[in-house]
Amino acid sequence: MATAMSPSASMIGTGLVPIFYHRDPEVGMKVAGACAEGGSRLLEFTHRGDRAHLVFAELIQRCEAEHHELIVGAGSIGDPHTAALYLASGANFIVAPNFN
């Protein structure tokens, strides 16, 4: 998958970061496929609820196999513990607007 510098370079290069959430990993894979087909190399999954990290874990595992060109990260992360949870699941980047 992506390297540590890839998210920043891709954000600047494409000027686009699709952001989404859905509780169904199948819908997430359709979104990921559409993003990849449309030329986006980034995808941000927003943390919305207690089980969102489980959906993300499945999504990232499947994206590594089916859409390895995508750089997948997690957003709307509100605390370091949640950031660590997503990083442990394989997030390539974290968007955390409420803490440094």
Secondary structure, DSSP 8 states (H G I E B T S, - for coil): ---TTHHHHHHHHH----EE--S-HHHHHHHHHHHHHHT--EEEEE--STTHHHHHHHHHHHHHHH-TT-EEEEES--SHHHHHHHHHHT-S-B--TT--
